[in-house]
Each structure stands twice: as structure tokens, then as C-alpha cells.
């Protein structure tokens, strides 16, 4: 009886410790289309400090202003490891990777756009990051629709681990947060 009890405890310990060593899924990872291929993931950017932003190229105000602020701040800091990832919230209109990258690189040259294959994939990723967005129909507009969205920046280290979400995009705070992140 005592042997069975010890054996059961030993098996239980082995099972529990095996869960510790099984790799856990990174909720901030993705498999999106980019200039690097159909299944670009965080592994493609190992060794870079990622500044991740969700937006869309047809955005008339928030995205261009935020990308301009990011560009200005990153250029002040001057760190070769800094790399901007732009995840499109509008895979329908941003489907042309080459044009989306051209638009993005007007703001910051060390950047790549990432585009979801479908809406379901985008919804899962935005939920994991905490991004809120909604497609808004614009009747009688050439744009046809707009996308209302939250405006945050996400920082991911060289190993692909989420570090911080920046909600305060005041230029001084952004500079301070990005400088601390890039100098770690």
C-alpha cells in the first residue's frame, strides 16, 4: 500500500513538472503575411527590439500622427535594434504588401507591415493585444468605411517577449519609455 502511494506521488510529480517544461504559446506571437512570406512570426525578428503598432493606411489622422511621432522619437534615440511592426486593421484595403510598406517607410525606414489573412485571424490577434477596433460604414463617402481603433504601442524584446503597452503617447513620456526599452 505504501509503495502504491509513493508511486502515485512520483507519477503526479513527474506529470506536474512536465507541464513546466512544455513550451507555452506566446499570446503576442502571430503568423501574418509580410514581405518575408505568408507566415511571418515573431521568430523572424529575433534580435530586434520591436515597436508594434496597429493601424491602417487609409486612416486620415490618428495613424499618420502616431507614426510620425514614433519616427521622430526613434530617430532621436538612434538604436539599430529598434524595428517598427505595423499590423494592419484593414486587411481588405492594405492587402498589397509592397504599397503598404512603401507608405509605412515614409514614416520610418526600419519597418515592416504585417497583414492578417482573414478577419478571424485579425480578431484573435487584436484580442490578445487588447486592441479595440470597429469598422464603421461611411455612407456617401469615397472611403466607404473607416476603422475606429485604440491607439497604443506595444514593446516586444529581442526574444519575442512582451514588455509593455504604451498608452501615454505624450512625446516626453514616449521618448522616456522607448529610450528605457531600447537601452535594456
Backbone as a printed PyTorch tensor [residue, N CA C, xyz], in Angstrom:
tensor([[[  0.8250,  -1.1930,   0.0000],
         [  0.0000,   0.0000,   0.0000],
         [  0.8700,   1.2580,   0.0000]],

        [[  1.8960,   1.2490,   0.8600],
         [  2.7880,   2.3980,   0.9430],
         [  3.5310,   2.5930,  -0.3750]],

        [[  3.9120,   1.4840,  -1.0320],
         [  4.6000,   1.5540,  -2.3360],
         [  3.6990,   2.1880,  -3.3910]],

        [[  2.4400,   1.8080,  -3.4150],
         [  1.4920,   2.3680,  -4.3890],
         [  1.3140,   3.8710,  -4.1780]],

        [[  1.2520,   4.2660,  -2.9190],
         [  1.1050,   5.6780,  -2.6020],
         [  2.3330,   6.4700,  -3.0740]],

        [[  3.5190,   5.9830,  -2.7930],
         [  4.7640,   6.6440,  -3.2130],
         [  4.8490,   6.6710,  -4.7310]],

        [[  4.4700,   5.5630,  -5.3710],
         [  4.4820,   5.5100,  -6.8350],
         [  3.5080,   6.5440,  -7.4190]],

        [[  2.3210,   6.6500,  -6.8360],
         [  1.3270,   7.6140,  -7.3130],
         [  1.8270,   9.0430,  -7.1450]],

        [[  2.4700,   9.3400,  -6.0070],
         [  3.0280,  10.6750,  -5.7710],
         [  4.1240,  10.9740,  -6.7980]],

        [[  4.9830,  10.0010,  -7.0460],
         [  6.0660,  10.1690,  -8.0080],
         [  5.5300,  10.4470,  -9.4160]],

        [[  4.5200,   9.7120,  -9.8290],
         [  3.8990,   9.9140, -11.1440],
         [  3.2820,  11.3140, -11.2100]],

        [[  2.6040,  11.7160, -10.1510],
         [  1.9830,  13.0310, -10.1070],
         [  3.0340,  14.1350, -10.2220]],

        [[  4.1380,  13.9960,  -9.5090],
         [  5.2220,  14.9790,  -9.5750],
         [  5.7980,  15.0430, -10.9810]],

        [[  6.0080,  13.9020, -11.6150],
         [  6.5300,  13.8760, -12.9870],
         [  5.5800,  14.5660, -13.9590]],

        [[  4.3050,  14.3100, -13.8100],
         [  3.3140,  14.9350, -14.6990],
         [  3.3070,  16.4490, -14.5030]],

        [[  3.2800,  16.8820, -13.2590],
         [  3.2480,  18.3220, -12.9840],
         [  4.5180,  19.0340, -13.4500]],

        [[  5.6810,  18.4280, -13.2550],
         [  6.9210,  19.0690, -13.7060],
         [  7.0390,  19.0680, -15.2180]],

        [[  6.4230,  18.0930, -15.8860],
         [  6.4870,  18.0880, -17.3530],
         [  5.7480,  19.2940, -17.9260]],

        [[  4.6650,  19.7260, -17.2620],
         [  3.9500,  20.9150, -17.7160],
         [  4.8120,  22.1660, -17.6110]],

        [[  5.7020,  22.1810, -16.6770],
         [  6.6040,  23.3210, -16.5060],
         [  7.5500,  23.4640, -17.7010]],

        [[  7.9670,  22.3450, -18.2610],
         [  8.9570,  22.3700, -19.3450],
         [  8.3410,  22.3960, -20.7380]],

        [[  7.0380,  22.2110, -20.8430],
         [  6.3750,  22.2950, -22.1470],
         [  6.3040,  23.7610, -22.5400]],

        [[  6.7560,  24.0900, -23.7620],
         [  6.7190,  25.4980, -24.1670],
         [  5.2840,  26.0210, -24.1790]],

        [[  5.1130,  27.2150, -23.6520],
         [  3.7890,  27.8360, -23.6240],
         [  3.6350,  28.7200, -24.8590]],

        [[  2.4110,  28.7640, -25.3630],
         [  2.1520,  29.6320, -26.5100],
         [  2.2750,  31.0810, -26.0920]],

        [[  2.9170,  31.8720, -26.9180],
         [  3.0580,  33.3000, -26.6720],
         [  1.8310,  33.9890, -27.2670]],

        [[  0.9450,  34.5670, -26.4450],
         [ -0.2700,  35.1850, -26.9920],
         [  0.0250,  36.3870, -27.8900]],

        [[  1.2510,  36.9070, -27.8380],
         [  1.6000,  38.0610, -28.6640],
         [  2.2320,  37.6530, -29.9920]],

        [[  2.4420,  36.3620, -30.1830],
         [  3.0030,  35.8870, -31.4450],
         [  1.9070,  35.9130, -32.5080]],

        [[  2.2950,  35.7690, -33.7340],
         [  1.3670,  35.8490, -34.8550],
         [  1.9240,  35.0300, -36.0040]],

        [[  1.0960,  34.8270, -36.9910],
         [  1.5150,  34.2370, -38.2570],
         [  0.7980,  35.0550, -39.3230]],

        [[  1.4840,  36.0860, -39.8090],
         [  0.8670,  37.0560, -40.7170],
         [  1.6650,  37.1730, -42.0030]],

        [[  1.0170,  37.7150, -43.0250],
         [  1.6910,  37.9460, -44.3020],
         [  2.5880,  39.1700, -44.1900]],

        [[  3.7620,  39.0800, -44.8220],
         [  4.6680,  40.2220, -44.8840],
         [  5.5470,  40.0570, -46.1110]],

        [[  6.4770,  40.9740, -46.2720],
         [  7.4240,  40.8650, -47.3780],
         [  8.3200,  39.6350, -47.2250]],

        [[  8.3670,  39.0600, -46.0090],
         [  9.2100,  37.8980, -45.7380],
         [  8.5020,  36.5820, -46.0140]],

        [[  7.1930,  36.6230, -46.2600],
         [  6.4640,  35.4030, -46.5650],
         [  5.0620,  35.4060, -46.0010]],

        [[  4.3840,  34.2990, -46.2520],
         [  2.9860,  34.1650, -45.8550],
         [  2.8190,  33.8880, -44.3640]],

        [[  3.8650,  33.3890, -43.7050],
         [  3.7440,  33.0390, -42.2990],
         [  4.8710,  33.6790, -41.4860]],

        [[  4.8680,  34.9730, -41.4360],
         [  5.8610,  35.7160, -40.6640],
         [  5.4530,  35.6870, -39.1930]],

        [[  6.4040,  35.3510, -38.3210],
         [  6.1360,  35.2750, -36.8860],
         [  7.1540,  36.1280, -36.1350]],

        [[  7.0320,  36.1770, -34.8230],
         [  7.9990,  36.9130, -34.0080],
         [  9.4190,  36.3720, -34.2000]],

        [[  9.5490,  35.0940, -34.5050],
         [ 10.8780,  34.4950, -34.7180],
         [ 11.6280,  35.1870, -35.8570]],

        [[ 10.9070,  35.7020, -36.8320],
         [ 11.5480,  36.4110, -37.9460],
         [ 12.2580,  37.6870, -37.4930]],

        [[ 11.9480,  38.1480, -36.3000],
         [ 12.5050,  39.4190, -35.8200],
         [ 13.3750,  39.2350, -34.5810]],

        [[ 13.8300,  38.0080, -34.3370],
         [ 14.7120,  37.7510, -33.1860],
         [ 15.9210,  38.6700, -33.2540]],

        [[ 16.3150,  39.1960, -32.1020],
         [ 17.4690,  40.0860, -32.0340],
         [ 17.1020,  41.5470, -32.2260]],

        [[ 15.8370,  41.8310, -32.5660],
         [ 15.3880,  43.2100, -32.7300],
         [ 14.4410,  43.5670, -31.5800]],

        [[ 14.4520,  44.8210, -31.2220],
         [ 13.5070,  45.3300, -30.2280],
         [ 12.3250,  45.8850, -31.0160]],

        [[ 11.1880,  45.2480, -30.8410],
         [ 10.0260,  45.5570, -31.6670],
         [  9.1080,  46.6010, -31.0360]],

        [[  8.7480,  47.5500, -31.8650],
         [  7.7630,  48.5560, -31.5230],
         [  6.5680,  48.2340, -32.4270]],

        [[  5.4830,  47.7610, -31.8280],
         [  4.3460,  47.2430, -32.5910],
         [  3.2000,  48.2520, -32.5330]],

        [[  2.6450,  48.5330, -33.7110],
         [  1.5340,  49.4740, -33.7980],
         [  0.4460,  48.8950, -34.7100]],

        [[ -0.8010,  48.9890, -34.2900],
         [ -1.9520,  48.5510, -35.0810],
         [ -2.6100,  49.7790, -35.6980]],

        [[ -2.8370,  49.7460, -36.9990],
         [ -3.4740,  50.8580, -37.6800],
         [ -3.8590,  50.4630, -39.0940]],

        [[ -4.0700,  51.4450, -39.9510],
         [ -4.3920,  51.1470, -41.3560],
         [ -4.0120,  52.3440, -42.2230]],

        [[ -3.6750,  52.0700, -43.4650],
         [ -3.1170,  53.1070, -44.3380],
         [ -4.1350,  54.1700, -44.7440]],

        [[ -5.4250,  53.8670, -44.7370],
         [ -6.4340,  54.8430, -45.1100],
         [ -6.8260,  55.7460, -43.9410]],

        [[ -6.2100,  55.5230, -42.7950],
         [ -6.5170,  56.3250, -41.5990],
         [ -6.1880,  57.7900, -41.8960]],

        [[ -7.1440,  58.6840, -41.7120],
         [ -6.9120,  60.0860, -42.0680],
         [ -6.1550,  60.9040, -41.0200]],

        [[ -6.0400,  60.4010, -39.7920],
         [ -5.4760,  61.2660, -38.7590],
         [ -4.6350,  60.5570, -37.7040]],

        [[ -5.1960,  59.6550, -36.9430],
         [ -4.5210,  59.0580, -35.7900],
         [ -3.2760,  58.2720, -36.1970]],

        [[ -3.3980,  57.4060, -37.1770],
         [ -2.2430,  56.5730, -37.5780],
         [ -1.0800,  57.4130, -38.1130]],

        [[ -1.3090,  58.3120, -39.0630],
         [ -0.1790,  59.1200, -39.5360],
         [  0.4630,  59.9550, -38.4290]],

        [[ -0.3540,  60.5140, -37.5460],
         [  0.2000,  61.3360, -36.4580],
         [  1.0230,  60.4790, -35.5020]],

        [[  0.5300,  59.2950, -35.1720],
         [  1.2590,  58.4090, -34.2580],
         [  2.5420,  57.8990, -34.8980]],

        [[  2.4740,  57.5150, -36.1660],
         [  3.6750,  57.0270, -36.8580],
         [  4.7120,  58.1480, -37.0040]],

        [[  4.2600,  59.3670, -37.2400],
         [  5.1980,  60.4970, -37.3260],
         [  5.8670,  60.7320, -35.9710]],

        [[  5.1000,  60.6530, -34.8980],
         [  5.6510,  60.8070, -33.5530],
         [  6.6410,  59.6840, -33.2420]],

        [[  6.2770,  58.4520, -33.5910],
         [  7.1820,  57.3120, -33.3850],
         [  8.4770,  57.4990, -34.1590]],

        [[  8.3640,  57.9020, -35.3980],
         [  9.5440,  58.1170, -36.2440],
         [ 10.4590,  59.1700, -35.6440]],

        [[  9.8840,  60.2760, -35.2650],
         [ 10.6610,  61.3670, -34.6680],
         [ 11.3720,  60.8880, -33.3990]],

        [[ 10.6670,  60.1420, -32.5690],
         [ 11.2330,  59.6600, -31.3050],
         [ 12.3240,  58.6210, -31.5510]],

        [[ 12.0700,  57.6550, -32.4220],
         [ 13.0600,  56.6160, -32.7020],
         [ 14.3070,  57.2120, -33.3620]],

        [[ 14.1240,  58.2050, -34.2100],
         [ 15.2870,  58.8580, -34.8380],
         [ 16.1240,  59.6230, -33.8240]],

        [[ 15.5020,  60.1670, -32.7840],
         [ 16.2460,  60.8480, -31.7130],
         [ 17.0750,  59.8510, -30.9070]],

        [[ 16.4950,  58.6780, -30.6560],
         [ 17.1570,  57.6810, -29.8100],
         [ 18.2920,  56.9710, -30.5670]],

        [[ 18.1080,  56.7300, -31.8370],
         [ 19.1310,  56.0910, -32.6900],
         [ 19.6520,  54.7770, -32.1160]],

        [[ 18.8470,  53.7400, -32.2320],
         [ 19.2500,  52.4070, -31.7960],
         [ 18.9970,  51.4350, -32.9430]],

        [[ 20.0370,  50.7480, -33.3970],
         [ 19.9270,  49.8460, -34.5480],
         [ 19.0110,  48.6520, -34.3070]],

        [[ 18.7550,  48.3320, -33.0580],
         [ 17.8790,  47.1960, -32.7620],
         [ 16.3970,  47.5500, -32.8620]],

        [[ 16.0820,  48.8420, -32.8930],
         [ 14.6840,  49.2730, -32.9580],
         [ 14.0930,  48.9200, -34.3190]],

        [[ 12.9240,  48.2700, -34.2940],
         [ 12.2600,  47.8820, -35.5380],
         [ 10.7610,  48.0430, -35.3450]],

        [[ 10.1240,  48.7250, -36.2790],
         [  8.6970,  49.0120, -36.1990],
         [  7.8960,  47.9720, -36.9770]],

        [[  6.9190,  47.3850, -36.3010],
         [  5.9710,  46.4760, -36.9560],
         [  4.6170,  47.1690, -36.9990]],

        [[  4.0620,  47.2560, -38.1900],
         [  2.7500,  47.8670, -38.3900],
         [  1.7780,  46.7470, -38.7480]],

        [[  0.8360,  46.4610, -37.8580],
         [ -0.1510,  45.4140, -38.1090],
         [ -1.4300,  46.0880, -38.5850]],

        [[ -1.8310,  45.7590, -39.8090],
         [ -2.9820,  46.4140, -40.4130],
         [ -4.2930,  45.9450, -39.8040]],

        [[ -5.1470,  46.9090, -39.5060],
         [ -6.5090,  46.6280, -39.0620],
         [ -7.4740,  46.6000, -40.2370]],

        [[ -6.9370,  46.7520, -41.4390],
         [ -7.7530,  46.7910, -42.6570],
         [ -7.1350,  45.8860, -43.7380]],

        [[ -7.1910,  44.5570, -43.5140],
         [ -6.5630,  43.6570, -44.4840],
         [ -7.1830,  43.7480, -45.8830]],

        [[ -8.4000,  44.2410, -45.9570],
         [ -9.0700,  44.3650, -47.2470],
         [ -8.3850,  45.4220, -48.1330]],

        [[ -8.1370,  46.6060, -47.5790],
         [ -7.5210,  47.6690, -48.3790],
         [ -6.0010,  47.6670, -48.3040]],

        [[ -5.4270,  47.0860, -47.2620],
         [ -3.9640,  47.0710, -47.1150],
         [ -3.3570,  45.7610, -47.6200]],

        [[ -4.0580,  45.0510, -48.4680],
         [ -3.5960,  43.7170, -48.8770],
         [ -2.3190,  43.7340, -49.7130]],

        [[ -2.0100,  44.8500, -50.3660],
         [ -0.7930,  44.9420, -51.1800],
         [  0.3910,  45.2850, -50.2660]],

        [[  1.1780,  44.2610, -49.9400],
         [  2.3070,  44.4210, -49.0030],
         [  3.2720,  45.5010, -49.4830]],

        [[  3.5750,  45.4890, -50.7720],
         [  4.5640,  46.4380, -51.3090],
         [  4.1040,  47.8810, -51.0980]],

        [[  2.8540,  48.1700, -51.4130],
         [  2.3330,  49.5340, -51.2520],
         [  2.2060,  49.9160, -49.7740]],

        [[  1.7840,  48.9640, -48.9590],
         [  1.6510,  49.2450, -47.5290],
         [  3.0190,  49.5320, -46.9200]],

        [[  4.0290,  48.7510, -47.2990],
         [  5.3910,  49.0030, -46.8090],
         [  5.9270,  50.3380, -47.3060]],

        [[  5.6490,  50.6700, -48.5560],
         [  6.1040,  51.9630, -49.0900],
         [  5.5130,  53.1050, -48.2640]],

        [[  4.2100,  53.0270, -47.9860],
         [  3.5440,  54.0440, -47.1650],
         [  4.1740,  54.0960, -45.7720]],

        [[  4.3530,  52.9250, -45.1500],
         [  4.8910,  52.8390, -43.7940],
         [  6.3060,  53.4060, -43.7120]],

        [[  7.1200,  53.1090, -44.7030],
         [  8.5280,  53.5120, -44.6630],
         [  8.7410,  54.9980, -44.9680]],

        [[  7.6860,  55.6830, -45.3720],
         [  7.7760,  57.1500, -45.4310],
         [  7.9390,  57.6910, -44.0130]],

        [[  7.3700,  56.9750, -43.0600],
         [  7.4610,  57.3980, -41.6600],
         [  8.7650,  56.9340, -41.0190]],

        [[  9.0930,  55.6450, -41.1810],
         [ 10.2860,  55.0830, -40.5330],
         [ 10.8300,  53.9530, -41.4140]],

        [[ 12.0800,  54.0390, -41.8370],
         [ 12.6090,  53.0690, -42.8090],
         [ 12.8100,  51.6530, -42.2640]],

        [[ 13.0310,  51.5110, -40.9800],
         [ 13.2580,  50.1820, -40.3910],
         [ 11.9200,  49.6430, -39.8970]],

        [[ 11.0900,  49.2530, -40.8630],
         [  9.7200,  48.8800, -40.5460],
         [  9.1980,  47.8420, -41.5290]],

        [[  8.2280,  47.0980, -41.0650],
         [  7.5640,  46.0930, -41.8950],
         [  6.0860,  46.1010, -41.5660]],

        [[  5.2680,  45.9690, -42.6060],
         [  3.8400,  45.8270, -42.3690],
         [  3.4720,  44.3500, -42.3600]],

        [[  2.5110,  44.0390, -41.5240],
         [  2.0120,  42.6750, -41.3670],
         [  0.5070,  42.6980, -41.5960]],

        [[  0.0410,  41.7200, -42.3750],
         [ -1.3700,  41.7170, -42.7570],
         [ -1.9720,  40.3410, -42.5000]],

        [[ -3.0940,  40.3250, -41.7940],
         [ -3.7920,  39.0720, -41.4970],
         [ -4.4050,  38.4990, -42.7750]],

        [[ -4.5000,  37.1800, -42.8070],
         [ -5.0820,  36.5020, -43.9710],
         [ -6.5980,  36.6750, -44.0170]],

        [[ -7.2070,  36.8280, -42.8320],
         [ -8.6540,  36.9760, -42.7800],
         [ -9.0560,  37.6920, -41.4840]],

        [[-10.3120,  38.0240, -41.3950],
         [-10.8300,  38.7870, -40.2500],
         [-10.7470,  37.9830, -38.9500]],

        [[-10.9800,  36.6890, -39.0220],
         [-10.9340,  35.8400, -37.8210],
         [ -9.5300,  35.8600, -37.2000]],

        [[ -8.5180,  35.7570, -38.0370],
         [ -7.1310,  35.8020, -37.5660],
         [ -6.8120,  37.1590, -36.9250]],

        [[ -7.2800,  38.2340, -37.5520],
         [ -7.0670,  39.5760, -37.0170],
         [ -7.7840,  39.7510, -35.6760]],

        [[ -9.0100,  39.2640, -35.5730],
         [ -9.7620,  39.3730, -34.3220],
         [ -9.0460,  38.6700, -33.1710]],

        [[ -8.5010,  37.4970, -33.4200],
         [ -7.7860,  36.7520, -32.3760],
         [ -6.5550,  37.5340, -31.9130]],

        [[ -5.7820,  38.0580, -32.8670],
         [ -4.5610,  38.7920, -32.5290],
         [ -4.8720,  40.0790, -31.7740]],

        [[ -5.8590,  40.8220, -32.2370],
         [ -6.1970,  42.0760, -31.5600],
         [ -6.7260,  41.8160, -30.1470]],

        [[ -7.4370,  40.7270, -29.9730],
         [ -7.9210,  40.3690, -28.6330],
         [ -6.7350,  40.0800, -27.7180]],

        [[ -5.7360,  39.3520, -28.2170],
         [ -4.5580,  39.0220, -27.4090],
         [ -3.7870,  40.2750, -27.0010]],

        [[ -3.7240,  41.2600, -27.8720],
         [ -3.0060,  42.5020, -27.5630],
         [ -3.8730,  43.5010, -26.8020]],

        [[ -5.1770,  43.3020, -26.8210],
         [ -6.0700,  44.2550, -26.1710],
         [ -6.4190,  45.4390, -27.0630]],

        [[ -6.2770,  45.2570, -28.3690],
         [ -6.6020,  46.3120, -29.3240],
         [ -8.1110,  46.2940, -29.5830]],

        [[ -8.7120,  47.4540, -29.5360],
         [-10.1400,  47.5830, -29.8120],
         [-10.2920,  48.2980, -31.1450]],

        [[-11.1170,  47.7230, -32.0200],
         [-11.3520,  48.3690, -33.3070],
         [-12.7350,  48.0020, -33.8250]],

        [[-13.2550,  48.8480, -34.6860],
         [-14.5720,  48.6080, -35.2660],
         [-14.6470,  49.2590, -36.6450]],

        [[-15.1400,  48.5080, -37.5880],
         [-15.3490,  49.0250, -38.9460],
         [-16.6350,  49.8470, -38.9390]],

        [[-16.5360,  51.0780, -39.4470],
         [-17.6830,  51.9960, -39.4540],
         [-18.0200,  52.3400, -40.9100]],

        [[-19.2270,  52.0060, -41.3230],
         [-19.6620,  52.3460, -42.6760],
         [-19.8290,  53.8540, -42.8090]],

        [[-19.3270,  54.3910, -43.9160],
         [-19.4510,  55.8230, -44.1970],
         [-20.2880,  55.9810, -45.4680]],

        [[-21.5690,  56.1140, -45.2680],
         [-22.4650,  56.2720, -46.4160],
         [-22.1340,  57.5810, -47.1360]],

        [[-22.2390,  57.5530, -48.4350],
         [-21.9950,  58.7320, -49.2740],
         [-20.5620,  59.2600, -49.1500]],

        [[-19.5960,  58.3690, -48.8710],
         [-18.1960,  58.7710, -48.7850],
         [-17.3720,  57.9480, -49.7590]],

        [[-16.3910,  58.5720, -50.3390],
         [-15.4830,  57.8730, -51.2440],
         [-14.7350,  56.7680, -50.4930]],

        [[-14.4640,  56.9890, -49.2070],
         [-13.7370,  55.9950, -48.4020],
         [-14.5580,  54.7340, -48.1570]],

        [[-15.8720,  54.7960, -48.2280],
         [-16.8110,  53.7040, -47.9840],
         [-16.8970,  53.2890, -46.5190]],

        [[-15.7580,  53.1950, -45.8510],
         [-15.7590,  52.8620, -44.4310],
         [-14.4870,  53.3820, -43.7820]],

        [[-14.5490,  53.4600, -42.4760],
         [-13.4000,  53.8580, -41.6670],
         [-13.2470,  52.8150, -40.5650]],

        [[-12.1380,  52.8640, -39.8740],
         [-11.9390,  51.9290, -38.7630],
         [-11.5800,  52.7380, -37.5200]],

        [[-12.5010,  52.7180, -36.5610],
         [-12.2270,  53.3550, -35.2700],
         [-11.3850,  52.3630, -34.4780]],

        [[-10.3030,  52.8460, -33.8420],
         [ -9.4290,  51.9110, -33.1250],
         [ -8.7070,  52.5730, -31.9640]],

        [[ -8.3000,  51.7160, -31.0330],
         [ -7.4970,  52.1940, -29.9070],
         [ -6.1260,  52.5890, -30.4320]],

        [[ -5.3900,  53.3560, -29.6500],
         [ -4.1150,  53.8980, -30.1150],
         [ -3.0440,  53.6650, -29.0530]],

        [[ -2.4390,  52.4810, -29.1130],
         [ -1.3860,  52.1260, -28.1700],
         [ -0.2030,  51.5520, -28.9280]],

        [[  0.9330,  51.5410, -28.2710],
         [  2.1620,  50.9830, -28.8390],
         [  2.5990,  49.8470, -27.9280]],

        [[  3.0220,  48.7500, -28.5300],
         [  3.4050,  47.5680, -27.7730],
         [  4.8900,  47.3030, -27.9780]],

        [[  5.5840,  46.9780, -26.8880],
         [  7.0220,  46.7470, -26.9410],
         [  7.3160,  45.2760, -26.6990]],

        [[  8.1030,  44.6910, -27.6090],
         [  8.4680,  43.2770, -27.5270],
         [  9.9820,  43.1780, -27.6350]],

        [[ 10.5930,  42.4490, -26.7060],
         [ 12.0560,  42.3790, -26.6540],
         [ 12.6570,  41.4490, -27.7180]],

        [[ 13.9760,  41.3260, -27.6940],
         [ 14.7130,  40.5560, -28.7120],
         [ 14.3700,  39.0700, -28.7200]],

        [[ 13.8320,  38.5590, -27.6350],
         [ 13.4560,  37.1480, -27.5640],
         [ 11.9770,  36.9250, -27.8800]],

        [[ 11.2770,  37.9810, -28.2430],
         [  9.8670,  37.8540, -28.5890],
         [  8.9370,  37.9130, -27.3950]],

        [[  9.4140,  38.4500, -26.2830],
         [  8.5860,  38.5370, -25.0790],
         [  7.9980,  39.9430, -24.9530]],

        [[  6.7050,  39.9720, -24.6860],
         [  6.0080,  41.2280, -24.4730],
         [  6.5900,  41.9320, -23.2520]],

        [[  6.8650,  43.2350, -23.3930],
         [  7.4180,  44.0090, -22.2930],
         [  6.4300,  45.0220, -21.7190]],

        [[  5.7440,  45.7320, -22.6180],
         [  4.9250,  46.8340, -22.1100],
         [  4.0000,  47.3660, -23.2010]],

        [[  2.8430,  47.8650, -22.7780],
         [  1.9520,  48.6010, -23.6800],
         [  2.0470,  50.0700, -23.2930]],

        [[  2.3020,  50.9090, -24.2790],
         [  2.3950,  52.3480, -24.0250],
         [  1.0600,  52.9940, -24.3790]],

        [[  0.4120,  53.5100, -23.3610],
         [ -0.8820,  54.1590, -23.5490],
         [ -0.7440,  55.6690, -23.5780]],

        [[  0.2660,  56.1860, -22.8830],
         [  0.5060,  57.6220, -22.8280],
         [  1.4560,  57.9930, -23.9640]],

        [[  0.9170,  58.5750, -25.0100],
         [  1.7350,  58.9180, -26.1760],
         [  2.1470,  60.3870, -26.1780]],

        [[  2.1960,  60.9650, -25.0100],
         [  2.7710,  62.2920, -24.8410],
         [  4.2280,  62.1940, -25.3070]],

        [[  4.7350,  63.1060, -26.1370],
         [  6.0890,  62.9760, -26.6850],
         [  7.1880,  62.7490, -25.6490]],

        [[  7.1170,  63.4310, -24.5130],
         [  8.1520,  63.2660, -23.4830],
         [  8.1000,  61.8740, -22.8560]],

        [[  6.8970,  61.4110, -22.5580],
         [  6.7320,  60.0700, -21.9730],
         [  7.1340,  58.9930, -22.9680]],

        [[  6.7450,  59.1840, -24.2210],
         [  7.0990,  58.2050, -25.2610],
         [  8.6130,  58.1120, -25.3950]],

        [[  9.2840,  59.2400, -25.4190],
         [ 10.7470,  59.2490, -25.5160],
         [ 11.3620,  58.4970, -24.3300]],

        [[ 10.9010,  58.8130, -23.1380],
         [ 11.4230,  58.1830, -21.9250],
         [ 11.2080,  56.6670, -21.9560]],

        [[  9.9890,  56.2290, -22.3070],
         [  9.6730,  54.7890, -22.3320],
         [ 10.4460,  54.0510, -23.4190]],

        [[ 10.5090,  54.6350, -24.6160],
         [ 11.2480,  53.9650, -25.7100],
         [ 12.7480,  53.9210, -25.4310]],

        [[ 13.2740,  54.9890, -24.8780],
         [ 14.7120,  55.0170, -24.5660],
         [ 15.0360,  53.9380, -23.5300]],

        [[ 14.2330,  53.8200, -22.4950],
         [ 14.4620,  52.7930, -21.4750],
         [ 14.3490,  51.4010, -22.0770]],

        [[ 13.3630,  51.1830, -22.9160],
         [ 13.1740,  49.8790, -23.5670],
         [ 14.3480,  49.5380, -24.4790]],

        [[ 14.7880,  50.4900, -25.2670],
         [ 15.8540,  50.2270, -26.2500],
         [ 17.2390,  50.1110, -25.6090]],

        [[ 17.4130,  50.6720, -24.4350],
         [ 18.7250,  50.6000, -23.7770],
         [ 18.8720,  49.4100, -22.8460]],

        [[ 17.8090,  48.6730, -22.6100],
         [ 17.9030,  47.4710, -21.7610],
         [ 18.7690,  46.4170, -22.4050]]])
